[in-house]
């Protein structure tokens, strides 16, 4: 779940929106508009609109605080967080790397629902004791935010992986058994069962007259089902790759380009003629970075004759290169996190080869055929 629109950084963590966020923002605002109009007749139309939009915005701020609590706890426990993305079903913190122990997993998971519950209680306390008028916009907003955040906290505690409750369950099983893989599989299985229950209940609700609410619940269940299945598959994938190293699969005859070549020459002589998707940029015998059509497109076409490959490339320092001894599982995560199709394999600053997604997929397919 990658961000399409950046909103800036909070505590050094990138915050962004997925395009699907606009759909849920519209639906929530429209729903609140209808609720407020029915509950408080006689207001001017623009008052309903402003109250609904403001309440929806504060709800998404509370969602961001929920995810930010996960992210900050992960950072405090020594993990790196790349970004937080808000999307149609809430938010997701993209934490790089796995929790090193069950205790870390537990604290990262439990802090989210705790934050939502705290926000809910604060809002309800404000609504109850602030002495506001019964139909005050602030009271209405605080009450709605209070109840919705308590519901969010309760829903996230459902033990269905990858919900926070499922991650808490995984942490508990991990702590009890000492086996992270077994705990992950068990939590993913419970997650699939919970997701199936949500789908079934949502469908029953729909045919029982709940309308869109039932379909939305079924959609959430479907999303959780896919996520739980992917989590289960990831455990098997990591198991299959744990004893394989980059040097076992890398290609030594790799495509390289000099960083001093102009972008125009690179496109005409290399990119279009070879059809390759990625080139390793080499300068003075050392790896400097990588360049793909994506980097080229970010440069105005009129500037191609005057810009060099070095100007447009992605330097390898930010995303890192791997060595022949790097585990294949770690290399695959790095490629996924940085959206790369190839990684340079480097020893002492010199290029040894290139690892591509195609080589990893070929290896997995061969292994699957043998073990079938």
C-alpha positions in Angstrom: 0.0 0.0 0.0 2.1 2.9 -1.3 1.3 6.6 -1.0 0.3 8.5 -4.2 0.1 11.9 -2.5 2.7 13.1 0.0 1.6 15.2 3.0 5.0 15.8 4.5 6.8 14.3 7.5 6.0 13.8 11.2 8.9 12.9 13.5 10.8 12.1 10.3 8.2 9.6 9.0 6.7 10.3 5.6 2.9 10.7 5.6 0.9 10.1 2.4 -2.5 9.3 0.9 -3.5 6.4 -1.3 -6.0 7.4 -4.0 -8.6 5.2 -2.4 -8.6 7.6 0.6 -10.7 10.1 -1.4 -13.5 7.5 -1.8 -13.8 6.8 2.0 -13.4 10.5 2.8 -16.3 11.3 0.5 -18.5 8.5 1.9 -17.8 9.4 5.5 -18.5 13.1 4.9 -21.7 12.3 3.0 -22.9 9.9 5.7 -22.2 12.5 8.5 -24.0 15.2 6.4 -27.1 13.0 6.3 -26.9 12.1 10.0 -26.5 15.6 11.2 -29.3 16.9 8.9 -31.7 14.2 10.2 -30.7 14.7 13.9 -30.5 18.5 13.9 -33.1 20.0 11.5 -33.4 23.7 10.9 -29.7 24.4 10.3 -28.4 26.1 7.2 -27.2 23.7 4.5 -23.6 25.0 4.6 -23.5 24.4 8.4 -24.2 20.6 7.9 -21.5 20.5 5.2 -18.9 22.3 7.3 -19.6 20.2 10.4 -19.5 16.9 8.4 -16.3 17.9 6.6 -14.6 19.0 9.8 -15.6 15.9 11.8 -14.4 13.6 9.0 -11.1 15.5 8.9 -10.6 15.1 12.7 -11.5 11.4 12.3 -8.7 10.9 9.8 -6.4 12.8 12.2 -7.3 10.3 14.9 -6.5 7.5 12.4 -3.2 9.1 11.7 -2.4 9.3 15.4 -3.3 5.5 15.7 -0.8 4.7 13.0 1.8 7.1 14.2 1.7 5.4 17.6 2.6 2.1 15.9 5.4 3.8 14.0 6.9 5.6 16.9 6.8 2.5 19.1 8.6 0.6 16.3 11.2 3.3 16.0 11.6 3.2 19.8 12.2 -0.6 19.6 14.9 -0.2 17.0 13.0 -0.7 13.8 12.8 1.7 10.8 9.5 3.1 9.5 9.4 4.2 5.9 6.0 5.8 5.7 2.4 5.9 6.9 -0.3 5.6 4.2 -4.0 6.5 4.7 -6.3 4.5 2.4 -9.9 3.3 2.1 -9.8 1.0 5.0 -7.8 3.2 7.4 -4.1 3.4 7.6 -1.0 1.3 7.4 2.5 1.9 8.8 5.2 0.5 6.6 7.7 -0.9 9.1 10.9 -2.2 7.5 12.0 -5.5 9.0 10.4 -7.9 11.4 10.1 -7.5 15.2 13.1 -9.1 16.7 11.1 -10.7 19.6 7.6 -11.3 20.9 7.8 -8.4 23.4 8.5 -5.9 20.6 5.7 -7.3 18.5 3.3 -7.0 21.4 4.1 -3.4 22.2 4.0 -2.2 18.6 0.6 -3.9 18.1 -1.1 -2.9 21.4 -0.2 0.8 21.3 -2.5 1.4 18.4 -5.8 0.4 20.0 -4.7 2.0 23.2 -4.2 5.3 21.4 -7.6 5.1 19.7 -9.3 4.2 23.1 -7.5 7.2 24.8 -8.7 9.6 22.0 -12.2 8.2 22.3 -12.3 8.6 26.1 -10.9 12.2 25.9 -13.5 13.2 23.3 -16.4 11.7 25.4 -15.1 13.3 28.5 -15.0 16.7 26.7 -18.5 16.1 25.4 -19.8 15.2 28.9 -18.2 17.7 31.2 -17.4 20.7 29.1 -20.8 22.2 29.7 -21.5 22.7 26.0 -25.0 23.3 24.6 -26.9 20.2 23.6 -26.7 21.0 19.9 -23.3 22.7 19.9 -21.2 21.7 16.9 -18.2 21.0 19.2 -20.3 18.7 21.4 -21.6 16.9 18.3 -18.2 16.4 16.9 -16.6 15.3 20.2 -19.3 12.8 20.8 -19.1 11.2 17.4 -15.3 11.1 17.5 -15.4 9.6 21.0 -17.7 6.7 20.0 -16.1 6.0 16.6 -12.6 5.8 18.2 -13.8 3.4 20.9 -15.3 1.3 18.1 -12.1 1.5 16.2 -10.1 0.4 19.2 -12.5 -2.5 19.8 -12.5 -3.7 16.2 -8.7 -3.6 16.0 -8.5 -5.9 19.1 -10.4 -8.6 17.2 -7.8 -11.5 17.0 -7.7 -11.6 13.2 -4.3 -11.2 11.7 -3.2 -8.7 10.4 -5.4 -6.5 12.7 -3.7 -5.3 15.8 -5.5 -8.0 17.8 -4.1 -10.6 15.5 -0.6 -9.3 16.0 -1.1 -9.4 19.8 -2.2 -13.0 19.4 0.9 -13.7 17.3 3.1 -12.1 19.9 1.4 -14.2 22.7 1.9 -17.5 20.7 5.4 -16.5 19.8 6.2 -15.9 23.5 4.6 -19.1 24.6 6.1 -21.4 21.9 9.3 -19.6 21.1 8.7 -20.2 17.4 7.9 -17.1 15.3 6.9 -19.1 12.2 4.5 -21.3 14.0 2.9 -18.3 15.7 2.6 -16.4 12.4 0.9 -19.4 10.7 -1.5 -19.8 13.6 -2.4 -16.1 13.7 -2.9 -16.0 10.0 -5.2 -19.0 10.2 -7.3 -17.3 12.9 -7.2 -14.2 10.7 -8.7 -16.1 7.8 -11.4 -17.6 10.0 -12.3 -14.1 11.4 -12.3 -12.7 7.8 -14.6 -15.4 6.6 -17.0 -14.7 9.5 -17.0 -11.0 8.6 -17.8 -11.8 5.0 -20.6 -14.1 5.9 -22.1 -11.7 8.5 -21.8 -8.8 6.0 -23.7 -10.7 3.3 -26.4 -11.7 5.8 -26.7 -8.1 6.9 -27.0 -6.9 3.3 -29.9 -9.3 2.5 -31.4 -8.5 5.9 -31.8 -4.9 4.9 -28.6 -3.3 6.1 -27.8 -2.2 2.5 -24.4 -0.6 1.9 -23.3 -1.2 5.5 -23.5 -5.0 5.0 -21.6 -4.8 1.8 -18.9 -2.6 3.4 -18.5 -5.2 6.2 -18.1 -8.0 3.7 -15.5 -6.0 1.8 -13.5 -5.4 4.9 -13.7 -9.1 5.6 -12.5 -9.8 2.0 -9.6 -7.4 2.5 -8.6 -9.1 5.8 -8.8 -12.5 4.1 -6.4 -11.5 1.4 -4.0 -10.0 3.9 -4.1 -13.0 6.1 -3.5 -15.3 3.2 -0.5 -13.2 2.1 0.9 -13.3 5.6 0.6 -17.1 5.6 2.3 -17.3 2.2 5.1 -14.9 3.4 6.0 -17.2 6.2 6.5 -20.1 3.7 8.4 -17.8 1.4 10.8 -16.7 4.1 11.3 -20.3 5.1 12.1 -21.3 1.5 14.7 -18.4 1.2 16.4 -18.5 4.6 19.3 -20.7 3.5 19.7 -19.2 0.0 22.1 -16.3 -0.6 22.3 -13.6 -3.3 25.5 -15.1 -4.7 23.7 -18.3 -5.5 21.3 -16.6 -8.0 22.9 -13.4 -9.1 23.8 -12.8 -12.8 27.5 -11.9 -13.3 27.0 -10.8 -16.9 24.9 -7.7 -16.1 23.9 -4.5 -17.9 25.9 -1.5 -16.9 26.1 2.1 -18.1 28.7 4.8 -17.6 27.3 7.6 -15.4 28.8 10.3 -17.6 26.8 9.3 -20.7 24.1 11.7 -21.7 20.5 10.6 -21.0 19.7 11.0 -24.8 22.5 8.6 -25.8 21.5 6.2 -23.0 17.9 6.1 -24.1 18.7 5.8 -27.8 21.6 3.3 -27.6 20.8 1.2 -24.5 17.3 1.5 -23.2 15.4 1.3 -26.5 17.7 -1.0 -28.3 18.1 -3.6 -25.6 14.7 -3.5 -24.0 16.3 -3.9 -20.6 14.4 -2.4 -17.7 17.2 -1.6 -15.3 20.9 -0.7 -15.7 23.6 -0.5 -13.0 25.5 2.8 -13.2 29.2 2.5 -12.9 31.7 5.4 -12.4 35.4 4.9 -12.2 35.0 1.2 -11.8 32.6 1.5 -8.8 28.9 1.1 -8.5 27.2 4.5 -8.2 23.5 3.6 -8.5 20.8 2.3 -10.8 18.6 3.8 -13.5 15.3 2.6 -14.9 12.7 4.2 -17.3 11.1 5.6 -14.2 14.1 7.8 -13.4 14.4 8.9 -17.0 10.8 10.0 -17.2 11.3 12.3 -14.3 13.6 14.4 -16.4 12.1 16.8 -19.0 12.7 15.3 -22.4 14.1 18.5 -23.7 16.9 18.3 -21.2 18.0 14.7 -22.1 20.8 15.8 -24.4 22.2 18.0 -21.6 21.7 15.7 -18.6 23.8 12.7 -17.8 22.9 9.3 -16.5 24.4 10.4 -13.2 22.0 13.3 -12.9 19.0 11.1 -13.2 20.1 7.8 -11.5 19.0 6.6 -8.1 22.2 6.5 -6.0 22.6 3.2 -4.4 23.5 4.6 -0.9 19.9 5.4 0.1 18.5 2.0 -0.9 21.7 0.0 -0.4 23.5 -2.6 -2.4 23.8 -6.2 -1.3 26.8 -8.6 -1.2 27.0 -12.2 -2.4 26.5 -13.4 1.2 23.3 -11.4 1.8 20.3 -13.7 2.4 17.9 -13.9 -0.5 15.0 -13.1 1.9 16.6 -9.8 2.9 17.4 -8.9 -0.7 13.8 -9.6 -1.7 12.4 -7.3 1.1 14.8 -4.6 0.0 13.6 -4.8 -3.5 10.0 -4.7 -2.4 10.4 -1.8 -0.1 12.3 0.3 -2.7 10.2 -0.8 -5.6 13.3 -2.1 -7.5 13.4 -4.9 -10.1 17.1 -5.4 -9.8 19.8 -4.9 -7.1 23.5 -4.4 -7.7 25.7 -7.0 -5.9 28.8 -5.3 -4.6 32.0 -6.4 -2.8 34.5 -3.7 -1.7 32.8 -1.1 -3.9 33.1 -3.2 -7.0 30.3 -4.7 -9.0 30.1 -8.5 -8.8 26.7 -9.0 -10.5 23.0 -8.1 -10.4 20.1 -9.9 -8.7 16.8 -9.5 -10.5 13.2 -10.4 -9.6 13.0 -12.7 -12.5 15.8 -14.9 -11.2 14.1 -15.1 -7.8 10.8 -16.0 -9.4 12.5 -18.7 -11.6 14.1 -20.2 -8.5 10.9 -20.2 -6.5 9.0 -21.8 -9.5 11.7 -24.5 -9.8 11.6 -25.2 -6.1 7.8 -25.4 -6.1 7.8 -27.9 -9.0 10.4 -30.1 -7.3 8.5 -30.1 -3.9 5.0 -30.6 -5.4 
